[in-house]
Every structure is written in C-alpha cells, then in structure tokens.
Amino acid sequence: MELNELLRKSLRKYSAYEPGEQPTEDGWLKLNTNENPFPPIPEILKDIKSAINEKLRLYPDPTSFELRKEILNVLLRDKDTLTNRNSIFIGNGSDEVLDVIFKIFIDPGDEVVIFYPTYGFYKVLGTLYNAKITEIQLTDDFSIPDSAFNAKGKLMFINSPNNPNGKSVDNETILKLCESFPGIVLVDEAYADFSNLTCLSLLKKVKNLIVNRSFSKSFSLASLRMGYALADPEIIKEMNRVKLPYNTNYLGQIAALSCIKHSNKIFERNKKIIEERDRLTEILNKFEGISVLPSDSNFIFIKFEDKSKTLQFVWDLKEMKILVRHFSKPGLYNYIRVTIGMEEDNNKFIEAFQKIADKYL
C-alpha cells in the first residue's frame, strides 16, 4: 500500500501550522505564543472545581445555550451589536470557527483572499481545503492597500488586531471591504479585548460579515479552547449544521460562563498588560537601531534596522531561556514578536535585551 497515493491531493502539498515553541522543562520565560501571563482569577477556578461532579459522565449542551445567552446579554451588551441568540456560534477555540467557515463555503478551487503578513492558519486551512489563495501584501506600515477593494472571491480574512504586527483595522475600511467584496468577510478579533477598536457594530449594517472572537487571550482560557463567532443567523445556521455534535466540552462552557460573570475584574487586570505593553514600547524605542511598531494587542513587534542582528538577539535570548517569536518569511526577517508578560517577566526580558544590545548594537 502506498499511503501517499491514498491521501487527498491537497494533503500532498499541505504544510501544517507550526505553533510557537513549547518547552517541556521548567525555568523558561515564554514570550513567544501570545498567552495571557495571568492565570484565571480565583473565582473562575472555584467555578471549574465546583463543576467537576457527576455531570462529567454526561454529554455537554451541544448548543451552548447558556453561554450564547450570556455572551450577548452580558459580555457584549455595550458593543451595539446583534442580540439574536441565533446569531452566535460557539466553537472549540476560534480556530474551529475558521475551520467550520471553510467547510460551509469552500469547494476545491474557490478563491480565498488573505493579507500578508497575517495569522498563518488562514493559509494553512486554504491549502487543506484546496482553495485558490490570493495574498494581498499589506503596506509598509501594515495597513490594507487600496487594491483590496477590488478583490474577488468567496472568503476574505482580516485579522484585527493583526498578528504579527498588532495593528487594528479601522471600521471604515472593514465596512468598505464588506461592501465591495462579493463573498464573506471574516474579521478575526482574537486580540480585540486589548484594543479600543471592534467591528461588532458593523454586523447591524452588512450581512456578509463574520466576527470571530476567543476566550484564550484576554480570559486566560487557552487550554480549554473556547471561541465564538457572530454573524447573520442564516450563516450561523449553516455553521451549526456542519460542526461536530459536541464540539465544546462541559468544563469549557462553565469556565467561559464564569469569565463572563467576572469579566469586569478580568478586564481591570488586563489593563496591566496594556500598561506593560506601553512601558516596554517606550523603553525599547530608546535603543539604537531598533523600533517598536504601535500595537493594539498583548504583544509588540520589534524591528531591527540591521537584519543580521535579528537572529543574534533571538538565539542569545534563547540561551538565557527566554523565548520570543521570529518569522523566517519574506519581509519579516528583521522583526521579532514579543508577548507581554507580567511586570517581573518584562523586567527580566529588558535586562536580557540590554545585555545583548551591549554586544551587538
């Protein structure tokens, strides 16, 4: 048997998404995967522990009814967005939302529009579903170019704030893209809780918009894989038709409900991440030969004027057991992405950065 001959043709050219390095030993400072540096608040842990009971033997609610209700009535009540419970989909992380979107819209050869650079999983899924992928290069300041308003296809993916640079896309641009693009526009707002911008209000104006959000980043639930999408009820109906019957687990639903209940406390704590982001940006911008791009997210993007210095910093930081993210891709070789940690983590990073800068800058 030749396994390769039995595989789908799209898998023969498929390269899986490569997550940031995950060390297995203790002592590492992980600033490479945009995780929240804070653990879930004690109230959430208490709710999770209380939920570990006889219900673990039962299947979870396949519709996530209570969670959908609380997201709309509590979490998003001040966002001037959709309020119909049939306009929200709960996914096993926001990545499942992306996968479901491909399942319902993409036949082999259909065109998918993504921007470059952006979250790499969009292109990975496009390849997996044998789509025709059109990449539109962002401008030098990582803005969407005017050429995007002439794009054609079935799906367009916008990451806002965009990974890896951290810049948000303004609502005027998103609305214009929704009005000019003939297919579905998905705006991935995984990091939007660290920004002052969201396009949730645009859902009342256009029907071809999907907004994708996550409990992983701002709510510290990355391990429990909880995400959600808002869109026109007809789109959500199709998403629910193709999802796995029990796509989210009971404890994940409980934890997400608890996050919503205590969201004010969580968002207040996350202000510290934003303050640390601004502090690191100010400190790093004082170094000769580097600059930090403005960020609306829980990470910063550092540019080295001398491209040859970039990997020297990455590897020297790793020798000090500090992980950051470098992208060996065109146009990105002279950047590193650094997740914002707690104050003591960031101080450790700055101290290490200074030592390396004394050698190379």
N, C-alpha and C positions, 0 to 999 in steps of 0.2 A: 504493500500500500504506500503510495506517495501522498503524504498528508498535504503537501503544498498544492497538489492538483485538486484536492477536495475543498480547499478553502475558497471563500468568496474572492472574486478578483480584486475587490477593493482592499482586502486584507493583505494581499501580496505586496502592496506598496504602502502599507499602513505603518506609521511610527506612533507608538503610544505616547501619551502625555507624560512628561517627566517632572514629577513634583520636586520641590526643593529637598536637599539632602536632609535625612532624618537620622541623626546619630543614635546609636543604641546604648552608649555608655554615658554616665553622669559627667557633669562638670562643663558641659558646653553651653555657650550663650548663643541661642538660636535667634538670629535676626534675619532669617532668610525665607520665611514662609508666611509672613503677614498674620501670624496668630496674635490674638489678644494676650498681652503679657499678664493680665489679671485672671485669676481663677473665677469660676462662677461665684456670685456672692453667697454667703451662708444660707440665706433664705431659700435659694434655689436648690442647694444641696439637700437642705432639710426636706423640701417637697419631693425631690427624687427619692430620697431614702424612705419617706412615708409611702411612696407609690410601689415600693418593692414588696408586694404582697401576693395574695392568691391570684391577682389579675395577670401575673406574668404567664400563667398557663393558657390564657385566653388570647385570641387574636385582637389586635388593636382596631380602633374605629377606622375603617377603610376610607371614610370621607373626611376625617379630621374635623368634624363639625364644630366642636367647641373651640378649637384653635382658629378655624376660619372666622368664627364669630368674634373672637377676642381681638384678632388682628385688625379687623375692620372697625369694631366698636371702640377699641381702646388704643391699640398701638398706632393706628393711622388716623385717628379721629380728627386731628388738626391738620391733615395733609390735603384737604379739599379734593378727595379722590373718590373712586367708586365705593358704593356702600352695599351693593347686592352681594349676598353670600355666594351666589353662583358665579361671581366674577373673580374668585380667588382659588388658586390651586396650591396644594401643599405637596412638596417634593422631598425626596431623600437627599437633602442638600440642594443647593441651587444648581449643581451640575446635573442632577436628574432632570430638572426643569429644562435645561438645554437639550438633553438627550430626547426628551419627550417632544420638544418642538421639532426636532429633526424627524422623528417618527411620523408625525402627522402631516408634515409639509413637503418633505424632500423625497422625490423619486430620483433614481440614478440619472445624472446629467443635469439636474436642476441647478440653477445658479445661486450661489450664496456669496454675499458681499461682507467682507470683514475689513477692518482697518489694520494698518501696520505702523508701529508695533502695538500689540494688544495681548490680552489673555490668550495663551496658546491653545486652550482646549477647544475654541471655536473651530480652528483649522483642523485639529485632530478629529473632531466629530464630522466635519465636512468630508474629510478623506474616508472615514469609516462608512459613511452613507453614500459614498461615490458621487458626491456633488461636484459641480464645476465651481471652483473657488476663485473669486475675484478679490484681490487685495488692493486696497487703496492706501497709498502712502500718506501718512499724516505730515503736516507741515513741519518746518524746523522747530517750532515751538509746541509740537504735538497737538495742533488744532486740526479739525476736519477741513479739508480743502473744498473749494467750490465745485470741483469735478464730481464730488459725491452726490450732488443734487441732480446729476444726470444718470446715476447708476440704475441698472435694471436687475431684476432677479426676484426670487421668491422670499429670501430671508436676508435681512441686514442685521449685523450685531454691533452694538455700541456699548463699550464698557465705560461707565461714568460713576465715580472717578476711574480713569483708565489705568490699568496695570500694564506696564511697569512705571509710568511716569507720575501718576497720582493726580492728573488734571481732570476736572469735571467738564462736561459738555453743557453749554447753556441751553435753556428750554427753547429759545427762539430757533436755534439750529436744529434741535431734535424735532420740533414741530414742522419745520420746513422740510426735513428729510421724510417725515411721515407723509406729508402732503405730496411730495414728488416721487417717492418710491412706490412702485406698483405692488409690492409684496408686503410682508410682515417686518416690522422694525422691532427688534428686541433690545431694550436698554437694560444692561446688567448693572444693578446698583448694589453689588455686594458690599461696597465700602461707603455707601452714601450716608450712613449714620455719622461719619467723621467729616461730612461736608455740609455746607449750608444750602446746597442745591439738590433738588429731586425733581423728576419729571412726572411724579404721580398725578399731579393735577391735569396733565395733558390727556390722561385716559378719558376724561369727560369730553374732549374735543375731537379725538380721532379714534377710529375703531381698529386700525391696523397696528396698534402699539401694544407691546407686552413689556411689563416691568418686572424684572427678576430680582429678588432680594434674599438675604441669608441671615440665619441666626449664628453663623460661625464666627464672624469677625467682631462685631460690637458686643455680642452677648456671650462670648466665650464658650460656645457650644460646638466647636469644630468636630469633636469626636462623635457627637450624636447625629450629625448630618440632617439638619432641618433647614429647608428653604421654602420659599413661596413665590408665586407669580400672580400678578393682577393683570386682567385683560377683559375684553368683551366676553360676556357669558357664552357666546357661541364658540369662541376659541377655547375657553376653559372646558366646555362640554366635550370637545374633541380630545383635549389633553387627558381628561378623566377616562375616556374610552380606551386609551392605549396604555395607561400606566399599569404597573403591576398591582394586583388586588390589594395587597397590604404593603404599600411602598414605604410607609414610615412606621417606626416602632412606638410602642406604648410609652416607654420612658422618654423618648424624644418629644412626644407630644406633651407629656407632663412638664418636662423641662421648659419647653417653649412657652407654655401657658404661664409658668412661674416667672419666666423672663418678662412677659408682658405685664404681669401683676406688679413686678418690681422694676419696671422699665425706668421710672424716674430716677431711682437710686443708681441704676446701671449707667444711664446717660450722664449723670452727675460725675460718676467716677471716670467715665471715658473722657471727660474734659481734661483730665490729667494727661491722657495720651496726646491730645491736641496741643496742650501746653508744651509737652516734651518735644513734640514734632517741631514746633516753632522755635524752641530753645536750641535743639540740635541744628536746625537750619541756620540760625544766627551764628552759632559757634563755627560750624563747618565752612560757612561762607567767608570766614576770616583767613582761611588757609590759602596760600598762593597756589595757583594752578588748578583749583577746583571750584565748582559752583554747584549749588543745590537748587533743583527746579522747584517752583512753588507746588505744594501738594495739598490736596483736599482729603487725603486718606490717612491710614495708620502706618504709612511708610514714606520714605523720602528716596529720591533718585539723584545720585551724586554723579556729576560729570567731571572727568579728568581731561584737561586740555592736552596733555601728553598721553596718547593712547597706551603707550608702552608701560606707563606707571600703573594702569588699572589692575592687571593681574598680579603685579607685585603686592599691591595692597590686599587683594583677595586672599592670596596664599599666605602672606605674613599674618593676616588676621586669623586664618585657619590654624596656623601654627600656635597661636595664642588661644585656640579653642573658641574662636568667635566666627560664626557662620553668617555670611551675607550672600546675596544672590547676584551672580554675574550671568549675562546672556550673551553667548557666543553667536550672535546673529548680526547681519549687516546693519550698520547704523547704531548698534548698541554696544560695541566692543569697549568703548571708553566710558561706560556707565556701570555703577553698582547700585543695587536696590537694598535699602536697609530698613527693616521693620522697627517701628518704635517700641522700645521696651519700657520697663519701669525705670524710675529715675536712677537707681543704682546700676541697672544694666546699661543705660545710656552713658553714664559716667565712665563705666568700665570700657565701653566702646570708644569714647572720646580719648581716654587715656592711651588706649592701644593705638588709635589713629594718629595721635600726636607722636608717639614713638616711631611709627612707620614713616610719618611725614618728615621727621628729622633725618631719616636716611635717604628719602627719595625726592622730596620736594624742595 
